[in-house]
Amino acid sequence: MLSAKAVILYGNGGDLGNLEVFARGIQKSLPESYGHKDVIVKNVIRKEDFFHLIDTFANTYVGSITELHIVSHAIGAGLFLGYHVAAINDSRWSVQLEIQEKKKRRISYDEVVATEIGAVLTDDFVRPAIKAKAAAMRSAFAVGSTIKIWGCNSGVDGWLYGDNGEADPNVYDERIPYYWRALNTRNVPKPAIAQAFADFFSKGDLRSDIRRACRGLTPWQMDQVRAISRRSE
């Protein structure tokens, strides 16, 4: 078993830039006691790959992860690892087209969660298949280990999804999109994705105030996050 293991995962940056640059920066800041083989830097853009990686550590290197870093585009209720990946976007809109325009019905909560293959959502942690592996996945982490999420808004709870400004999942009109707000039908109010990680991996209370969760935002962007938070209260 490896004595120390820092795992640094990064998603697709899209218009945010190359997130590998940030991941490598984190790598350089790690303690010198970590050897070259003790640090993994990996690009992950699909949620099943994320859960599979943690599962693999749990099965192969029990208690080896001392710190997990995730660099990703984020909203309050999810890490969008596959942000602006064309294939993932195409899959999303294909499903929406098939259900709303061809089958003439609203998409369900479960269908959206399944379609969002490029995002780790707070809703993923309550999926039966994932919950069943919770204890095993926790065993991948060493005593006193840390999980750090480098994604703005990741500490904002009470997130409400919306389609073109409409967040009420009970409002349905075939002429307008109905997709994201299906997630507002269950698991609400939604915990911040940072808190969902903390609860699932038993790392304590990771709730962050807005300023800490959104370090680096412009004043205008901070105002937008505050507005979203107020609407969610």
VOGU-3710 file (C-alpha; in Angstrom, 3 decimals, decimal comma):
1> mlsakavily> 0,000/0,000/0,000  1,305/3,474/-0,834  2,167/5,605/2,219  0,749/8,833/0,830  -1,456/9,621/-2,078  -2,568/13,032/-3,272  -5,139/12,823/-6,041  -5,741/15,921/-8,150  -8,603/15,698/-10,625  -9,519/18,373/-13,125
11> gnggdlgnle> -12,408/18,745/-15,516  -12,798/20,489/-18,836  -12,364/24,242/-18,608  -14,147/25,331/-21,773  -14,220/29,119/-21,847  -12,723/29,181/-18,337  -9,342/28,086/-19,667  -7,147/25,033/-19,274  -7,848/23,616/-15,813  -4,771/21,409/-15,994
21> vfargiqksl> -2,738/24,563/-15,352  -4,515/24,970/-12,004  -4,116/21,269/-11,216  -0,367/21,413/-11,868  -0,160/24,499/-9,692  -1,751/22,580/-6,832  0,706/19,748/-7,447  3,647/22,131/-7,034  2,251/23,334/-3,710  2,143/19,862/-2,158
31> pesyghkdvi> 4,545/18,915/0,659  8,006/17,841/-0,484  7,522/14,622/1,455  5,255/13,398/-1,341  7,237/11,397/-3,820  6,591/11,502/-7,556  4,648/8,244/-7,445  2,521/9,469/-4,554  0,716/12,116/-6,619  -1,828/11,505/-9,353
41> vknvirkedf> -3,009/14,309/-11,637  -5,834/13,143/-13,859  -8,364/14,654/-16,247  -11,879/13,373/-15,502  -14,906/14,631/-17,434  -17,525/11,975/-16,649  -19,041/11,263/-13,263  -18,899/7,506/-13,585  -15,138/7,786/-14,150  -14,886/9,808/-10,942
51> fhlidtfant> -16,803/7,269/-8,876  -14,922/4,399/-10,535  -11,576/5,966/-9,627  -12,524/6,313/-5,946  -13,932/2,789/-5,989  -10,664/1,496/-7,444  -8,655/3,099/-4,655  -11,016/1,604/-2,099  -10,510/-1,859/-3,566  -6,769/-1,609/-4,181
61> yvgsitelhi> -5,171/0,980/-1,880  -7,351/1,137/1,230  -6,727/4,260/3,294  -4,187/5,656/0,852  -5,710/8,996/-0,217  -4,534/11,738/2,127  -5,884/14,611/0,047  -8,261/14,831/-2,871  -8,407/17,995/-4,973  -11,043/18,572/-7,649
71> vshaigaglf> -10,705/21,492/-10,051  -13,928/21,988/-11,973  -16,578/24,382/-13,182  -19,256/24,267/-10,509  -22,680/25,467/-9,494  -24,117/25,210/-6,009  -25,528/21,742/-6,620  -22,909/20,147/-8,833  -19,429/19,860/-10,300  -19,603/20,066/-14,088
81> lgyhvaaind> -16,476/18,134/-14,980  -17,566/17,867/-18,607  -18,253/21,587/-18,970  -18,611/22,516/-22,662  -17,605/19,054/-23,903  -19,388/18,845/-27,246  -20,352/15,162/-27,017  -21,884/15,654/-23,574  -23,793/18,762/-24,676  -25,063/16,952/-27,780
91> srwsvqleiq> -26,257/14,024/-25,670  -28,149/16,366/-23,346  -30,005/18,174/-26,102  -30,683/14,939/-27,965  -32,438/13,516/-24,906  -34,387/16,727/-24,404  -35,479/16,742/-28,039  -36,518/13,099/-27,958  -38,631/13,418/-24,809  -40,166/16,866/-25,091
101> ekkkrrisyd> -40,643/17,266/-28,819  -41,121/13,684/-29,986  -42,693/11,993/-26,970  -44,542/15,171/-25,965  -43,956/14,906/-22,228  -41,808/16,489/-19,573  -38,512/14,852/-18,717  -38,268/13,234/-15,288  -35,853/13,838/-12,428  -34,231/10,410/-12,908
111> evvateigav> -33,808/10,977/-16,635  -31,974/14,263/-16,096  -29,676/12,771/-13,457  -28,863/9,913/-15,846  -28,361/12,275/-18,793  -25,892/14,500/-16,934  -22,972/12,156/-17,487  -20,473/15,010/-17,255  -21,554/16,278/-13,838  -21,271/15,052/-10,258
121> ltddfvrpai> -24,526/16,356/-8,783  -25,718/16,477/-5,191  -28,459/14,222/-6,558  -25,901/11,572/-7,504  -25,056/10,979/-3,856  -28,614/9,832/-3,143  -28,702/7,396/-6,067  -29,185/3,882/-4,621  -26,261/2,436/-6,610  -23,891/5,105/-5,268
131> kakaaamrsa> -25,250/5,084/-1,700  -24,667/1,340/-1,573  -20,943/1,937/-2,126  -20,575/4,781/0,378  -18,820/2,801/3,123  -16,465/1,163/0,630  -15,565/4,457/-1,027  -14,872/6,102/2,340  -12,285/3,414/2,997  -10,136/4,836/0,203
141> favgstikiw> -9,277/7,802/2,442  -6,683/7,923/5,199  -7,533/9,122/8,710  -7,356/12,921/8,765  -7,536/13,212/4,991  -8,965/16,276/3,246  -11,130/16,936/0,224  -10,730/20,311/-1,484  -13,072/21,466/-4,228  -11,719/24,216/-6,457
151> gcnsgvdgwl> -14,955/25,292/-8,086  -16,752/28,568/-7,672  -20,278/28,406/-6,176  -19,534/24,946/-4,770  -20,354/26,158/-1,263  -23,748/27,665/-2,142  -26,669/25,605/-0,873  -30,354/25,757/-1,753  -29,589/25,817/-5,465  -32,583/26,123/-7,790
161> ygdngeadpn> -32,312/24,945/-11,374  -34,121/26,838/-14,104  -34,985/26,844/-17,796  -34,933/30,302/-19,370  -35,516/31,833/-15,955  -38,344/29,473/-14,934  -37,544/27,361/-11,851  -40,989/25,973/-10,982  -41,065/22,303/-12,053  -44,871/22,369/-12,053
171> vyderipyyw> -44,991/24,890/-14,883  -45,026/23,075/-18,221  -45,555/24,389/-21,715  -44,492/22,362/-24,746  -43,369/25,571/-26,434  -40,601/26,288/-23,916  -37,718/24,112/-22,662  -38,312/21,837/-19,707  -35,139/20,144/-18,522  -33,099/21,504/-15,607
181> ralntrnvpk> -36,042/22,293/-13,325  -36,980/18,619/-13,274  -34,154/18,406/-10,726  -36,189/20,685/-8,440  -38,796/17,944/-7,951  -36,713/15,877/-5,503  -33,847/16,179/-3,034  -34,721/19,769/-2,160  -33,557/22,054/-0,728  -30,314/20,876/-2,255
191> paiaqafadf> -27,164/20,945/-0,147  -24,096/22,613/-1,604  -22,010/20,151/-3,589  -19,205/20,702/-1,047  -21,583/19,650/1,730  -22,781/16,648/-0,289  -19,156/15,498/-0,550  -18,684/16,059/3,180  -21,785/14,076/4,076  -21,028/11,214/1,712
201> fskgdlrsdi> -17,358/10,848/2,594  -17,916/11,681/6,299  -15,477/14,582/6,287  -17,515/16,779/8,632  -19,216/20,093/7,972  -17,736/21,703/4,853  -20,326/24,446/4,532  -18,741/27,638/3,207  -20,022/31,159/3,242  -20,488/32,749/-0,178
211> rracrgltpw> -17,286/34,756/-0,052  -15,090/31,775/0,717  -16,883/29,606/-1,816  -16,475/32,206/-4,558  -13,015/33,536/-3,946  -11,746/35,346/-7,028  -15,084/36,507/-8,408  -15,602/40,074/-9,549  -17,978/42,253/-7,468  -20,641/41,912/-10,185
221> qmdqvraisr> -20,354/38,125/-10,146  -20,561/38,127/-6,346  -23,813/40,088/-6,599  -25,245/37,453/-8,947  -24,355/34,626/-6,552  -25,902/36,510/-3,619  -29,056/37,035/-5,665  -29,255/33,318/-6,458  -28,702/32,482/-2,797  -31,480/34,864/-1,694
231> rse> -33,912/33,365/-4,207  -33,129/29,927/-2,814  -33,895/30,846/0,817
//
